[in-house]
Amino acid sequence: MLNELPPDLAPVTRHLRAMFGSRLLIATVSHFHVFDILQQESLSLTEISNKLQLAERPAMVLFPALCAMDLLRFDEAGNLALTETGRYLATAEKSNIAGYVGLEKDDPGVVDMVERLRNDGLLEAPQGISFVKEGEGFSPMDDPELARNLTLGLAGRARRLSPIVASKLSKREGHLLDVAGGTGFYTYEWLLNNPGSTATILDRPAVLNVAQELLNEFIDSDRPGATGLRDRVTFLAGDMLTDTLPQTDLLLAASLFHDWPTETCQMLANRFSSAIRPGGELWVHDAFLNDALDGPLAVTDYSAQLFWNTKGRCYSRAEYRGWFTKAGLLPTSDTISTQMDYGLIWARKPL
């Protein structure tokens, strides 16, 4: 049937990202000895982070992952404690398998993860394949070859998800601003569903060159209404962190906030709120942690991958809604699933 959703490719991305969760597990057992520490006493997230000398971001990557693996849990006092399974990763437990896990402790990926956890990421930030410019200086995404490779690498995911996302966004006449729009597929699909609307895709110049090629391909696909898209899309080169954003009725931030630390996320929410007209909407498409910060496993693995490559991590819906509220927006309670462990949340700007 034409209206049937394509199969969810989440099993593929889950296997891909599990590599990063495995590195977290081995680092925890063999380098940070978390299970030995917590066998002595349960500790708050702050206390165990301080004991291990972990900054906020690596702690918020590591401990939700261990909870999602059912190795740690939050007890009634809100402290981290061992689960029944987690007990067998403490070396004082007679039947422990810590040594078995430790056979992989010298794996280069594990050793690298340990250093990133201790240093809150890469020592040389531009090594991250998803790193985007922050402050003055050159952006790796201004390199034509790097920008092209990354944008085309993300294109398959965007092709798969964009029709689903576009079908769940508000249908309205007006203007869509797709910030860090990458391939542009989310915009193109939304415009097909909203024939009286226009859109702007904001991104780095080298990325927009690829997006324009993909628009040409999209137009040539013979999709109904696609031939008119060229006159309805504006490609705007700019820096979302510093440049003035055009006013819009609907702003889409797809896989965007997760590249950045919390303080930058709040700044972006403030900037996006200022760009949205009264009565307009901010939509976020991303993978979300549980508000209890204890999973789900697919998202904690993804958070570890983001930690590996970017300045960010996965965040909970509660964290996003807190940023929205501080930015003067009215968060809704809607939690809308898409596919591949992603979903949508949104907020409205008061009239």
N, C-alpha and C positions, 0 to 999 in steps of 0.2 A: 504493500500500500504506500501511496505517495507521502502520507502524513506520518508514517512510522519513523520513530527515531532510529538513527544508526546505532549499532551496538556500542556500548560504553567501552572505551579503551583503557579504563582505569587499571586492569590487570597488568598492562604493559608498563605504564608509568610507575605503578607500585613496585614492580620488580626492578625497574631502573633506579628508583630512589632508595630502595632497601639497602643498597651498598653503603649509603651514608649513615643510615641507622646502625648498621653493623659496626662501622668504625666507632660510633659513639659508645656502643656496648663494650667493645674490647678496650677502648680508652678508659672507660669507667671502672672496669674490673681490674685491669693490669697496670694502669698508670695513676689513676686518681684514688683507687681503693675505696670507692664510695660505700660498697656493701660492708666492708670491715668497719668503717666509721659508723654507719647507721645500725650495725648490729649492737653497738654499745649503747646507743640512745637515739631516739627520734629527734630530728632537728627541723627548725623552720627553714624555708627556702633561703632566707637571708643568712641564717647561721651556717648552713652547709656551704653556701656560696662563699661566705667569708673564710671558712675553714680551708676551702680549696683555692682561695684567691681567684675566684671567677667573677668577671664582670657580669652585669645584668643580662646582656644579650646571650652569651654562651650558656649561662645558667638557664635561661628561658628556652633554649634549644635542647639542652641536655635533659633536664628533669621531667618536662612533659613527655619526652621520648621514653624515658625509663618507666614512667607511669603507664604509658600506652603499651609497653611491652609486658605489663603486669609484673614488673620486678620491684617497683616502688608504689606506694599509695599515700594519699593524704589521710592522716588519722583524724579522729574527732576533734583534736585540738588544732588541726590545720598544719601539723608537722609532717615531714616526710618520714616514712617508716618502711621497713622491708615487708614485702608480701611473703606468702609461704614459699613461692618459687624463688624470690629474691634471696631468701635465706641461704640457698645452696650456692650462692656466689660469694659468700663470706668465707674467708680461709679458716676461720675457727670452727666452722661446721665440718664435722668429720667426713661426711659424704659430699663435700663440695666439688664443683666442677670448675672452680676458678682457674686451676692449672690448665685444664683443657682449653678454656677460652684463651688463656695466656699464650698458647702456642702460636697465636697470630699477632702477638703484641708488637713484634718488630716489622710487621708489614708496613711498607712505605706510606700507604694511605692512612693507616692508623697513627703512625708517628706524626704525620702531617696534621691530622685532626687534633692530636694532643696539643701541638704547638698553636694551632688556630684557636682552640679553646682557651689556652693560657693567655694568648695575646689579643683575644676578641677579634679574631679574623686574620686576614693576611697581613704580613708585615709590609708588603708592597702591594697596596690596594689595586692598582691597575692590572695585576695578574688575573683578577676575577673576570671571567668571560662576560658577566652581565653588569660589570661595573659601569656606572654612569657618572658623569662629571658632577662634582660637588665643590663649589667655590671656584676660584680662578684656576686657570690652567687648562691643559689639553684634555679632551675627553677621548677615551679609547673608541667610543662610538662615532667619532669624527673620522676615524680611519676607514676609508671606503671598503677595504677588503674585510675587515673585522665586522663592520656594520652589516655588510651584505651576508656574510656567513651566518651571523647570529640571527638576523631577520628572517632569512630563508629557513634556518633551522627551526624557528618558531612557527613558520608558516603552516606546517601540517596541523599543529595543535589548534591554531587560530581558524583554519578552514573547518575543522571538525566542530569546534565549539561555537563559532560566531553565529550560525543560523539559530542555534538553541538559545544563546544569550539574547540575540535580537528579538526573538519571539516573546521573551519575558520582560524586556524593557518596556517602559511606557510608550504607548502609541499616541503621538501628538504632532500637531503642526508647530514648527519652531526650528530651533537650531541645536545641533549636537556638537559638543566639543569633546573629541577623543584625545585625551592627554597621553603622551607617549604611546601613540596609536600603532606604532610598528608597522605591521603588514597592511593595516587599514581594513581588514576583513570585517571587523565588528561594525565599523561605520558603513561599509557597503551594504551589508545585510540589513542594518537598521533603516537605511534610506529606501531600500526596496519595500520595507513594511510601512514606510511613512512617506508616500510620494509627494506630499506638499512641503517637505522639510529640506533643510540644508545642513551641511556639516563642515567642520574644520578638523583636520588631523594635525596635531602638534607633535613634532619630534625633531631629532637632529637631522641636518641636511642630508647626510649620507643614507640615513634610514629612509627618508622620504623619497629618495631616488628609487629605492626598491619598491616602496609602497605604490608609486606611480606606475611602475612596470606591472605590478600585480593588479592594479585597477584596469589597465589595458586588457590584461588577461581575463579579468572578471567581466568586462564589457563584451569581450568576444565570446563569452560562454553561452550566449543566446538566452540567458535568464530573462524572463519577462520584466521589463522596466530597466534593465541594466544599461541599455544604450544611452539613457538620459543622465546617468550618474556623473559624467565628466563635468557637466555644468553646475552640479550641485555640491561638489566637494572642493574645498580649499586646502591646499597643503601649506602649512605654516611652519617654517623652520624657527626653532627657538629653544630656550632653556626654561623648563617649567619651574625651576627653583628661583629664577631671578627675573625673567621677562614678564611684562604685563600680559595677562591672559585675556583673550577676547570674551566679551559677555556672551552668555549662552543660556538656553533654557534647560538643557540636560547635559550633564558632564559625566563622561564614562572614564573610570580609572580601572583598567583591566590589567591584572598582574603587575601592578605598579607600586603600591605601598610596600609590598614585601621586599623590595630592594633596599629599603632605607631603615635607619634606626628610628626609635620612637620619637625623638625630638624633631627629626625631619618630617616624620609622618604628621605630627601635629601642625607643623608649619605648612605642609602641603594642604591639609584639610582647611586651614585658614585661607590659603590662597584660592583654593577651589571654591570655597563659600563666597568669597568676594566676587568671583567671576560669574556666579549663578544669579540670574535675575530672580526677583521675588516670585515665589510660587514654583520655581524651578527645582530640579532634582539632581542629587549626586548619587551615582550608581557605582558600586565596587564589585568587580568580579574577581574572585580569588579563592584560595583554599584556606579554611578557617580552623583554628584550634577550638576545642571545646572551651566554653567559658570557665570550666573547672580546671583547665590547663593539664588535663590528664589524657590527651589524645585528640583525635583518633590517630592510629598508628600510621596510616598513609600520609597524614598531614605532618606528623612529627618527622617522618623520613624526609618529606619535602622541605620542611624547615631546616633540617640538617644540610640538605643540598643547597638551599639558599644561603645559609650561613657560610658554606664552603666558598660560594661564588660571589656573594654580594655583601653589602653593608647591612642587610636586613635579616628577616626571618619570617615565619608565619605568625600571624596574630589572631587573637580570638575576636569574635563578633563584639564582645563587650569592650575590648580595647578600641576597636573602630568606632563604636557608638559613643565612647567617651570622647574621642577626638572630634566627632561630628558635633556633639553637644557643645564642647568648648569653642567650636568654630561658629556657633550661632545657628546650627541646623537642627532640625527635628527628626531624629532617627525613627524609622518605623520598626516594628517588631518582626517584619517579614524575613524569613530565611528561605531562600529559593534555591533548590538544587539545579545544577546543570548536568555536567558529566565530568569524568576523569578526576573526581574528588573536589571539584570546584563548585562554587555557588555564588549567589548574588545577595547583597544587602543594599539598602538605599535609605536616603534621608531627604527631607524636603526643606526648602528655604521658606521661612514665613513670608506671607504677603505684607 
